C-alpha cells in the first residue's frame, strides 16, 4: 500500500490485519486467503450465470417475463446511467428465476464441517474430529417440498412461506450464512440485466452432459496468472495450459497420440511445450529429435518419473531411507548380466515351459478366449519367475487385477480422492507390496541358508549404499514393483495386438506359421526352444516390430533436462521430454501392417522407429521382451488358428493402450 493510501478493499485490510501479538501475515499467507476468497467469489457465481443461460434459453415464456422486467428497469434510466441499488430491488422476478436455477443445479453440492466435540444427532453420536458433509440434494429436489421438482418454476418463491425454513438454503443459513450473498446477488443480477436487454439466445446442445470436469475448469481458472519463471527464456512454441493441471485433461482423455499430432500441426513439427501431469514439458518429435534425445542420455537428460509414478512406487516413509539411486538400481539389472543374451539363454527353456503350461491350462480345449487377460497372466508369471526366482509364479499372477490398476494409475492425476484412477492404483500398489515383502522375507531366509543369488531380487537384497547399508524390505518391494510392472504390461500389450492384427491378416499368419513350423519340426519331441531357434524367427519379429509401430505398447517416455540446452534455437531446463513416431514421410501407407518394411535395415532413417529406445537409454529389457514375445508367438501359432470376434473393438487407455473388451478371439486347434 502506498504511503497514506486508505484501506478500501479486502486485500488492504488483510495486509493490515494482525494477530493478538501484533504480527502481520506473510505475503504467502495473505495470498492463500485472498485466493480462497477469489475462488469463492468466482466459481459459484459463474456457475449460476451459466445455468441461468441454459435453463432460460430453453424457456421462452420465462425469458419473456425477465425481458419485460429488465426493460422496465432500462427504460427508467437516462442514457449512459449505470445501475443503482433501487434498480436491483426491482428485479424480483429475475431473482426468483436465479433461485430456481440454483435449486435445479446448485453451484456447489454441499460443504464439509468438522465436529469440535462429541455430539448426538438423530439418536447417533458423532465423535469429535469427525467430518460432516452437508448436501443440498436431499431437499432441493424433494417433491415433498417442491412439487414437480424437475420443473423450472419461479413462482415457487412468490409466497415466502411456501416451504419450511432451511429447506432451500443456496447461501447457507444462521451464523454460517454466506457473507458474500449480497455480492453474488448484485453480480448475477447485473449480468442478467445486461445480457437480457441485449440478446435473445438458444442452447445449441439442450441435452449437453453436466460433468465434474467443467466445474473443475471453472474453479481453477482463477489461478491463470503469468508464470514469471520462464518469461525471459526463449521457450518452444506451445501452451502450458491451465496452471497446475496444464493440458493434462486433453492429454489423458483426448489420447496422447492425437494430442501430439494436433500440436505438431499447430505449433511445430519438431518441438512444442506443454504442461502435463503437473510438469512443464517439451515434446520432441521425429527422428532428429529421437537422435538428439537418445544420444544425450545422462549428459543433457535423465530418466524421469511423473508425480503419479513416484508416489505409486514410493514404498516407504522412513525418516532416512537408504539411498540406492535410480542409476545404481539400473546397474543391478545390468551388471550381473541378467538381461544380456548369454544370461537369458539359460532362462529360455523355462520361459518356453511356462508358456506351454499356460497354453495347456488356459487355451487348449476352448472355442473362445480373451487374449489380453491371458497375455497378462502369462507375462506376469514369466516376470515373477525371472525377476523374483519364484517357484510359484502364479502366486503373484493372482494379483493381475492389482497390476492392471497400478498400470492405469502410472499416468494419472495423483489424486487420493476415493474412486479416482490414482486412488485405486495406490490401493493396488499397497496390496502388491505386502505380498512382495513376504516373498522378500522368504528369499532372505533362503539366502541365509546358503542359497545362491541367481535372480534380480537376490541382488537387490544384497545391494548397499555408499555407507554399506542395505535397503529395507519396503524399499526393495518398491523397486521390484517397478521392475515387475515394466516387464509385464508392455510385453502383454505387444502380444495382445499381435493377436489382433495377425488375426485379421491370413496372409501374414500363413508366413508366420511356415516359419514357426520349420522351427518346431527341427526339434525333438519335448525339446524346448533354444537361442538358435529364436534367431530363425526373423519374419515373426518383423511382424512384432510392425505391430509395435501401429500400436506402441507405451506412447512415450519422460526425460528430465540436466542443464539448459538448445535445440532448434530453443532453451529448456528442468523439463521432461517425451517423443513419438509414426509418419507417412518415413512409412508409406502407415496404417498398413507391412512386415517387409524391415527387410532392408536402411529402409528409413536411424532413430525413426525406436520401440525400445536407443543409445545409452536403450531399454535393458529389450532381449528379455524379444524372447518372451517370440516364445509366445511360437507356441500360439503352432497350436492355433484364430479370428478376432470384434475387428473394430475400441482401443482404450492413455499412455498404455488396451482393447476395451479384452480382445475376444475364436480359436481352432491345428489338431482338429
C-alpha atoms as one frame of an Amber mdcrd trajectory, in Angstrom:
protein
   0.000   0.000   0.000   1.284   3.439  -0.897   2.018   5.775   1.993  -1.166
   7.477   3.141  -3.410   5.335   0.947  -6.632   4.277   2.680  -7.625   0.631
   3.060 -10.622   0.475   0.746 -10.640  -3.163  -0.261 -10.371  -6.585   1.364
  -6.761  -7.051   0.289  -5.767  -3.828   2.032  -7.495  -4.862   5.245  -5.884
  -8.313   5.056  -2.476  -6.658   4.738  -3.187  -4.531   7.813  -4.631  -7.380
   9.896  -2.595  -8.586  12.898  -2.764 -11.417  15.396  -3.028 -10.794  19.195
   0.738 -10.266  19.363   0.610  -7.575  16.676   2.261  -9.647  13.928   1.115
  -9.240  10.357   0.530 -12.124   7.971   3.244 -13.031   5.491   2.672 -12.422
   1.786   2.236 -16.165   1.300  -0.485 -16.320   3.967  -2.251 -13.295   2.508
  -2.083 -14.825  -0.978  -3.632 -18.044   0.308  -6.554 -16.292   1.981  -7.197
 -13.973  -0.956  -7.058 -16.940  -3.324  -9.806 -18.626  -1.294 -11.965 -15.515
  -1.488 -11.430 -15.163  -5.217 -12.385 -18.787  -5.842 -15.491 -18.483  -3.666
 -16.495 -15.246  -5.368 -15.845 -16.588  -8.810 -16.785 -20.189  -9.487 -20.183
 -20.303  -7.821 -21.321 -17.003  -9.299 -20.120 -18.033 -12.757 -21.915 -21.380
 -12.420 -25.188 -19.679 -11.522 -24.834 -17.324 -14.500 -24.079 -20.229 -16.827
 -27.070 -22.330 -15.842 -29.288 -19.264 -15.986 -28.350 -19.108 -19.677 -29.023
 -22.823 -20.076 -32.440 -23.015 -18.456 -33.817 -19.676 -19.620 -32.559 -20.361
 -23.145 -34.920 -23.339 -23.185 -37.909 -21.481 -21.691 -39.113 -18.638 -23.939
 -42.012 -17.941 -21.567 -39.697 -17.229 -18.659 -37.316 -15.256 -20.862 -40.217
 -13.020 -21.935 -41.111 -12.174 -18.320 -37.490 -11.408 -17.430 -37.179  -9.228
 -20.535 -40.268  -7.287 -19.522 -38.876  -6.681 -16.023 -35.420  -5.701 -17.235
 -36.821  -3.459 -19.975 -38.787  -1.542 -17.348 -35.556  -1.020 -15.401 -33.646
   0.054 -18.507 -36.254   2.486 -19.835 -36.354   4.291 -16.465 -32.632   5.066
 -16.770 -31.047   8.003 -18.575 -28.700   7.311 -21.462 -25.407   6.005 -20.076
 -26.693   5.880 -16.500 -25.477   2.872 -14.509 -27.481   0.533 -12.312 -28.088
   1.520  -8.709 -29.493  -0.139  -5.604 -33.084   0.791  -6.398 -32.810  -0.894
  -9.783 -31.686  -4.156  -8.166 -34.728  -4.104  -5.851 -36.994  -4.031  -8.927
 -35.600  -7.322 -10.264 -37.714  -9.599  -8.066 -38.855 -11.976 -10.795 -35.350
 -12.253 -12.195 -34.014 -13.158  -8.731 -36.757 -15.767  -8.309 -35.570 -17.312
 -11.585 -31.976 -17.351 -10.284 -33.138 -19.024  -7.083 -34.905 -21.687  -9.108
 -31.835 -22.189 -11.297 -29.713 -22.720  -8.179 -32.263 -25.185  -6.838 -32.131
 -27.269 -10.025 -28.349 -27.084 -10.411 -26.703 -25.896  -7.192 -23.409 -24.055
  -7.819 -21.975 -26.217  -5.050 -23.391 -29.566  -3.986 -22.597 -29.286  -0.305
 -19.951 -28.451   2.260 -17.870 -30.147   4.939 -17.742 -29.339   8.627 -15.693
 -30.807  11.466 -17.123 -31.764  14.833 -15.496 -29.702  17.588 -16.812 -32.021
  20.272 -18.848 -35.210  20.616 -22.498 -34.590  19.866 -25.692 -36.524  19.274
 -27.915 -36.215  16.241 -30.970 -38.314  15.333 -30.029 -40.641  18.137 -26.491
 -41.180  16.929 -23.236 -39.950  18.420 -20.827 -38.096  16.165 -17.338 -38.104
  17.721 -15.125 -35.058  17.988 -12.986 -34.570  14.903 -15.297 -36.425  12.539
 -16.217 -34.685   9.310 -19.796 -33.781   8.485 -20.887 -33.344   4.893 -23.893
 -31.135   4.287 -25.590 -31.749   0.941 -28.317 -29.756  -0.737 -29.598 -32.637
  -2.834 -31.639 -34.178  -0.019 -34.081 -31.264  -0.082 -33.678 -29.306  -3.323
 -35.493 -31.866  -5.453 -37.647 -33.453  -2.808 -41.262 -33.480  -4.111 -42.433
 -33.240  -0.508 -41.290 -29.618  -0.544 -41.097 -28.867  -4.270 -43.976 -30.367
  -6.301 -42.860 -31.341  -9.812 -39.260 -30.793  -8.694 -37.604 -31.003 -12.147
 -39.663 -28.097 -13.464 -38.249 -24.566 -13.568 -40.971 -22.643 -11.715 -40.024
 -19.179 -10.376 -43.496 -18.769  -8.879 -42.456 -21.086  -6.020 -40.871 -18.059
  -4.323 -43.868 -15.708  -4.598 -45.009 -16.918  -1.191 -42.171 -16.710   1.317
 -43.781 -19.496   3.360 -44.342 -21.944   0.511 -41.864 -24.414   2.024 -40.412
 -24.867   5.539 -37.342 -22.917   6.704 -33.952 -24.469   5.877 -35.479 -26.466
   3.006 -33.710 -24.436   0.337 -30.564 -22.651   1.522 -28.383 -21.784  -1.504
 -26.323 -19.386   0.622 -26.409 -21.333   3.872 -28.241 -20.056   6.962 -27.771
 -18.980  10.546 -24.308 -17.911  11.792 -22.761 -19.523   8.714 -24.841 -17.589
   6.187 -22.556 -16.856   3.251 -21.204 -13.318   3.810 -20.971 -12.900   0.052
 -24.680 -13.410  -0.604 -25.404  -9.784  -1.475 -22.232  -9.535  -3.556 -23.391
 -12.584  -5.532 -26.884 -11.158  -5.950 -25.555  -7.879  -7.327 -23.094  -9.584
  -9.690 -25.642 -12.082 -11.034 -28.490  -9.592 -11.476 -26.172  -7.110 -13.169
 -25.230  -9.862 -15.599 -28.893 -10.816 -16.149 -29.840  -7.200 -16.823 -27.113
  -6.685 -19.403 -27.445  -9.986 -21.228 -31.239  -9.965 -21.438 -31.591  -6.390
 -22.627 -29.084  -7.100 -25.416 -29.767 -10.653 -26.584 -32.143 -13.469 -27.172
 -30.483 -16.905 -27.308 -30.985 -20.607 -27.763 -28.960 -23.504 -26.386 -27.017
 -25.386 -29.074 -26.945 -28.704 -27.178 -30.064 -28.862 -24.978 -29.051 -32.290
 -23.628 -25.434 -31.308 -23.014 -23.957 -33.507 -20.278 -23.185 -31.825 -16.986
 -19.957 -33.200 -15.569 -17.299 -32.558 -12.992 -14.546 -31.582 -15.474 -16.482
 -28.424 -16.417 -16.706 -27.346 -12.800 -13.055 -28.218 -12.311 -12.011 -25.992
 -15.175 -14.146 -23.163 -13.875 -12.665 -23.424 -10.425  -9.042 -23.384 -11.487
  -9.227 -20.573 -13.972  -8.760 -18.064 -11.165  -5.123 -19.142 -10.933  -4.403
 -18.170 -14.519  -1.534 -15.861 -13.631   1.563 -15.345 -15.734   4.421 -17.613
 -14.672   7.460 -15.347 -14.480   9.977 -18.153 -14.024  10.434 -18.732 -17.743
   9.186 -15.473 -19.246  12.640 -14.270 -20.185  13.683 -17.515 -21.886  13.230
 -18.500 -25.479  10.913 -21.405 -24.874   9.406 -23.539 -27.660   6.026 -22.576
 -29.123   3.018 -24.083 -27.417   0.883 -23.566 -24.353   1.286 -24.505 -20.698
  -2.496 -24.593 -20.434  -4.161 -24.301 -17.074  -1.788 -23.761 -14.161  -1.272
 -26.884 -12.054  -3.259 -29.145 -14.396  -1.872 -27.660 -17.585  -3.108 -29.697
 -20.546  -3.299 -32.971 -18.615  -7.013 -33.487 -19.248  -6.583 -33.139 -23.016
  -3.503 -35.378 -22.905  -5.094 -38.211 -20.913  -8.690 -38.114 -22.121  -8.073
 -36.964 -25.671  -5.473 -39.691 -26.443  -1.735 -38.834 -26.280  -1.163 -39.554
 -29.966  -3.885 -37.154 -31.104  -2.705 -34.633 -28.519   0.802 -34.669 -30.017
  -0.196 -34.595 -33.687  -2.668 -31.733 -33.146   0.048 -29.622 -31.525   2.643
 -30.566 -34.104   0.316 -29.121 -36.731  -0.476 -26.062 -34.644   2.958 -25.168
 -33.271   5.862 -27.081 -34.808   6.585 -30.486 -36.319   9.858 -30.594 -34.352
   9.151 -29.406 -30.818   6.494 -27.777 -28.642   5.919 -27.021 -24.981   3.048
 -28.043 -22.759   2.304 -28.906 -19.146   1.122 -32.452 -18.410   0.824 -34.443
 -15.204   1.822 -31.348 -13.248   5.120 -30.833 -15.069   6.331 -28.282 -17.599
   7.120 -30.475 -20.589   8.747 -30.222 -24.005   7.715 -32.754 -26.649  10.447
 -33.608 -29.148   9.228 -35.150 -32.403  10.676 -37.042 -35.362  13.919 -38.943
 -35.958  16.146 -35.905 -35.387  14.516 -35.353 -32.021  14.846 -39.034 -31.142
  18.530 -38.992 -32.065  19.143 -35.860 -30.013  17.349 -37.325 -27.036  18.884
 -40.789 -27.034  22.375 -39.532 -27.823  22.414 -37.301 -24.776  21.192 -39.641
 -22.032  22.906 -38.771 -18.719  24.533 -35.788 -20.427  21.599 -33.465 -21.003
  18.787 -35.754 -19.898  17.994 -38.320 -17.272  15.055 -40.660 -16.859  12.148
 -39.050 -15.031   9.035 -40.383 -13.366   5.878 -38.245 -13.222   4.441 -37.485
  -9.776   1.908 -40.302 -10.095   4.615 -42.909 -10.718   6.865 -41.586  -7.979
   4.048 -41.810  -5.468   2.992 -45.302  -6.529   6.476 -46.758  -6.343   7.441
 -44.967  -3.114   7.080 -47.938  -0.807   8.288 -46.444   2.443   8.099 -43.332
   4.601  11.317 -43.776   6.516  12.875 -40.677   8.017  16.239 -41.539   6.467
  15.746 -44.097   3.666  18.715 -45.959   2.265  19.572 -44.102  -0.906  20.303
 -46.617  -3.634  19.991 -44.311  -6.644  17.985 -44.988  -9.775  21.279 -45.372
 -11.650  22.506 -47.892  -9.052  19.242 -49.834  -9.250  19.560 -49.883 -13.040
  23.141 -51.097 -12.654  21.841 -54.030 -10.633  19.820 -55.037 -13.677  22.824
 -54.719 -15.986  25.953 -55.644 -14.019  25.184 -59.291 -13.179  24.256 -59.704
 -16.858  20.665 -60.729 -16.101  19.324 -59.132 -19.260  22.201 -59.956 -21.582
  21.651 -62.675 -24.207  24.116 -65.094 -22.596  22.161 -64.960 -19.323  18.758
 -65.109 -20.979  19.759 -68.221 -22.935  19.825 -70.182 -19.666  16.314 -68.991
 -18.876  14.795 -69.546 -22.336  13.890 -73.177 -21.717  11.998 -72.281 -18.541
  10.246 -69.459 -20.399   9.107 -71.942 -23.062   7.987 -74.446 -20.419   5.864
 -71.840 -18.547   4.317 -70.660 -21.830   3.403 -74.218 -22.831   1.881 -74.856
 -19.413  -0.277 -71.744 -19.675  -1.391 -72.701 -23.199  -2.483 -76.107 -21.931
  -4.283 -74.633 -18.910  -5.997 -71.570 -20.361  -6.148 -72.023 -24.146  -6.447
 -75.645 -25.213  -9.953 -77.100 -25.349 -11.538 -73.636 -25.597 -13.537 -72.272
 -28.540 -13.156 -68.649 -27.494 -10.735 -66.858 -25.162  -9.879 -63.291 -24.277
  -6.328 -62.696 -25.444  -5.457 -59.674 -23.316  -6.142 -61.139 -19.840  -4.332
 -64.361 -20.783  -1.340 -62.441 -22.148  -1.147 -60.519 -18.880  -1.293 -63.668
 -16.778   1.490 -65.203 -18.857   3.808 -62.192 -18.809   3.364 -61.615 -15.091
   4.119 -65.286 -14.400   7.271 -65.040 -16.547   8.352 -61.812 -14.829   7.857
 -63.314 -11.364   9.928 -66.371 -12.271  12.713 -64.350 -13.850  12.907 -61.349
 -11.509  11.887 -62.998  -8.232  13.091 -66.522  -8.806   9.669 -67.644  -7.627
   8.920 -71.362  -7.904   5.246 -70.447  -7.681   4.927 -67.681 -10.288   1.143
 -67.700 -10.113   1.384 -66.548  -6.508   1.968 -63.050  -7.843  -0.025 -63.631
 -11.027  -3.098 -63.870  -8.833  -2.600 -60.142  -8.313  -3.119 -59.393 -12.026
  -6.029 -57.028 -11.353  -3.839 -55.079  -8.920  -1.108 -54.763 -11.533  -3.716
 -53.516 -14.001  -4.789 -50.802 -11.582  -1.167 -49.771 -10.989  -0.508 -49.624
 -14.735  -3.521 -47.365 -15.284  -2.534 -45.149 -12.377   1.044 -44.553 -13.513
  -0.031 -41.780 -15.876  -2.979 -40.343 -13.986  -3.686 -37.232 -11.963  -2.288
 -38.104  -8.483  -5.493 -37.552  -6.551  -6.145 -39.501  -3.353  -9.898 -38.983
  -3.663 -11.801 -42.313  -3.423 -12.984 -43.626  -6.757 -10.243 -41.995  -8.850
  -7.823 -43.960 -11.018  -4.896 -42.975  -8.841  -6.701 -43.907  -5.614  -7.352
 -47.416  -6.958  -3.751 -47.639  -8.143  -2.447 -46.670  -4.695  -4.542 -49.354
  -3.007  -3.399 -51.921  -5.569   0.279 -50.988  -5.168  -0.042 -51.408  -1.399
  -1.543 -54.894  -1.845   1.270 -55.945  -4.203   3.941 -54.583  -1.860   2.507
 -56.563   1.050   2.841 -59.768  -0.970   6.298 -58.800  -2.214   7.529 -58.193
   1.319   6.534 -61.743   2.199   8.481 -63.006  -0.824  11.487 -60.874   0.172
  11.421 -62.221   3.719  11.341 -65.782   2.418  14.183 -65.016  -0.007  16.325
 -63.561   2.805  15.787 -66.716   4.823  16.703 -68.872   1.840  19.873 -66.863
   1.195  20.836 -67.083   4.869  20.630 -70.844   4.458  23.209 -70.785   1.673
  21.078 -70.303  -1.460  22.943 -68.547  -4.294  21.958 -65.128  -5.662  20.562
 -66.151  -9.041  17.856 -63.573  -9.683  17.378 -59.824  -9.585  15.604 -59.912
  -6.215  18.642 -61.561  -4.597  20.927 -58.838  -5.906  18.522 -56.133  -4.712
  18.677 -57.691  -1.243  22.482 -57.663  -1.348  22.773 -54.098  -2.707  24.144
 -51.418  -0.368  24.519 -47.665  -0.358  27.859 -45.818  -0.069  27.974 -46.468
   3.697  27.359 -50.191   3.306  23.747 -50.165   4.493  21.220 -52.482   2.880
  17.784 -51.444   1.692  14.778 -52.239   3.854  12.192 -54.745   2.694   9.806
 -51.877   1.965  12.360 -50.149  -0.280  13.183 -53.354  -2.140   9.476 -54.030
  -2.619   9.033 -50.611  -4.224  11.894 -51.130  -6.662  10.884 -54.678  -7.538
   7.305 -53.492  -8.073   8.588 -51.071 -10.706  10.607 -53.822 -12.421   7.630
 -56.199 -12.465   5.286 -53.588 -13.922   7.837 -52.735 -16.628   8.292 -56.427
 -17.505   4.572 -57.091 -17.532   2.325 -54.514 -19.117   4.260 -53.571 -22.264
   5.107 -57.183 -23.181   1.472 -58.267 -22.664   0.294 -55.358 -24.818   2.610
 -56.348 -27.693   1.386 -59.968 -27.501  -2.244 -58.863 -27.491  -2.017 -56.609
 -30.516  -0.066 -59.314 -32.348  -3.171 -61.490 -31.906  -5.407 -58.646 -33.084
  -3.560 -57.656 -36.251  -2.442 -61.122 -37.339  -5.928 -62.493 -36.659  -7.159
 -60.109 -39.348  -4.383 -60.877 -41.857  -4.458 -64.551 -43.002  -1.608 -63.878
 -45.443   0.732 -62.767 -42.662  -0.433 -65.577 -40.379   0.450 -68.122 -43.096
   4.024 -66.826 -43.381   4.498 -66.879 -39.592   3.098 -70.418 -39.445   5.559
 -71.563 -42.104   8.478 -70.051 -40.176   7.398 -71.472 -36.812   6.649 -74.906
 -38.284  10.201 -75.067 -39.602  11.481 -74.315 -36.112   9.181 -76.904 -34.494
   9.901 -79.718 -36.937  13.640 -79.357 -36.336  13.117 -80.062 -32.600  12.957
 -83.442 -30.911   9.769 -84.392 -29.078   9.583 -82.436 -25.819  12.702 -80.401
 -26.618  12.436 -76.771 -25.506  13.315 -73.674 -27.506  16.926 -72.529 -27.546
  18.842 -69.466 -28.722  19.341 -70.783 -32.283  15.575 -71.246 -32.644  14.943
 -67.617 -31.730  17.417 -66.433 -34.377  15.371 -68.269 -37.044  12.222 -66.237
 -36.254  13.173 -63.177 -38.307   9.864 -62.748 -40.121   7.906 -63.203 -36.850
  10.000 -60.487 -35.189   9.443 -58.148 -38.156   5.705 -58.644 -37.627   6.089
 -57.807 -33.942   8.024 -54.663 -34.861   5.236 -53.634 -37.197   2.611 -54.354
 -34.521   4.506 -52.123 -32.070   4.736 -49.391 -34.701   0.969 -49.427 -35.292
   0.078 -49.656 -31.590   3.064 -48.813 -29.380   2.871 -50.641 -26.036   3.672
 -47.285 -24.447   3.074 -43.938 -26.116   6.239 -42.213 -24.938   8.639 -41.656
 -22.068   9.781 -38.803 -19.881  13.275 -37.398 -19.527  14.490 -34.521 -17.379
  16.894 -31.896 -18.681  20.047 -31.868 -16.536  21.125 -28.433 -17.809  19.974
 -25.624 -20.063  20.019 -26.913 -23.609  19.453 -25.504 -27.066  17.642 -27.354
 -29.837  16.092 -25.663 -32.814  17.138 -22.335 -31.228  15.212 -23.165 -28.084
  16.276 -23.349 -24.448  14.723 -25.518 -21.746  15.662 -26.619 -18.258  14.081
 -28.984 -15.748  11.549 -30.188 -18.269  10.617 -33.765 -19.133  10.774 -34.631
 -22.758   8.632 -37.227 -24.438   8.849 -38.492 -28.019   6.544 -40.175 -30.552
   6.822 -41.676 -34.027   4.557 -42.653 -36.971   4.868 -40.512 -40.054   3.962
 -41.249 -43.738   7.181 -39.493 -44.732   9.066 -42.496 -43.370   6.385 -45.197
 -43.507   4.362 -45.121 -46.757   0.781 -46.236 -46.246   1.396 -46.014 -42.486
  -1.823 -47.745 -41.377  -0.958 -50.899 -43.308   0.614 -53.824 -41.435   3.662
 -54.445 -43.627   6.478 -56.544 -42.079   8.542 -56.163 -45.246   9.424 -52.636
 -44.139  12.162 -54.170 -42.018  13.705 -56.417 -44.704  16.091 -53.612 -45.573
  17.735 -52.252 -42.436  18.186 -48.891 -44.164  14.616 -48.504 -45.429  14.103
 -45.481 -43.150  16.456 -43.129 -41.294  18.044 -44.092 -37.996  16.054 -43.141
 -34.865  12.805 -43.096 -36.868  11.363 -46.136 -35.142  12.729 -46.835 -31.654
  10.300 -49.094 -29.766  12.991 -49.904 -27.197  14.746 -46.559 -27.166  18.306
 -46.119 -28.405  21.792 -45.157 -27.292  22.620 -45.104 -23.550  18.901 -45.091
 -22.807  18.206 -48.319 -24.693  15.721 -50.409 -22.695  17.789 -53.002 -20.779
  14.899 -55.436 -21.094  14.791 -55.487 -24.910  16.205 -59.019 -25.239  14.009
 -60.289 -22.412  10.948 -58.875 -24.186  12.041 -60.376 -27.521  12.406 -63.848
 -26.025   9.102 -63.658 -24.124   7.137 -62.431 -27.147   8.681 -64.829 -29.697
   8.227 -67.776 -27.306   4.548 -66.815 -27.102   4.283 -66.434 -30.890   5.878
 -69.844 -31.434   3.538 -71.614 -29.033   0.301 -69.911 -30.049   0.866 -70.149
 -33.825   1.929 -73.800 -33.853  -1.210 -74.691 -31.845  -3.983 -72.464 -33.169
  -5.545 -70.538 -35.964  -7.804 -67.718 -34.775 -10.148 -64.932 -35.768 -10.931
 -61.714 -33.930 -14.517 -61.595 -32.628 -14.797 -57.794 -32.736 -12.497 -56.450
 -35.501 -13.497 -52.862 -34.690 -13.098 -53.263 -30.925 -12.340 -49.920 -29.320
  -8.813 -49.327 -28.036  -8.856 -47.551 -24.680  -6.176 -46.269 -22.356  -3.975
 -43.194 -22.465  -0.261 -43.984 -22.293  -0.709 -47.776 -22.446  -3.372 -48.974
 -24.924  -5.670 -51.918 -24.303  -8.688 -53.459 -26.099 -11.907 -52.461 -24.377
 -13.400 -55.977 -24.308 -10.141 -57.824 -23.672  -9.813 -58.921 -27.349 -12.083
 -61.985 -27.571 -10.826 -64.418 -30.243 -12.214 -67.677 -31.639  -9.500 -70.289
 -31.691  -9.242 -73.528 -33.661  -6.599 -76.097 -32.827  -4.477 -77.415 -35.713
  -5.095 -80.912 -34.369  -8.830 -80.629 -35.046
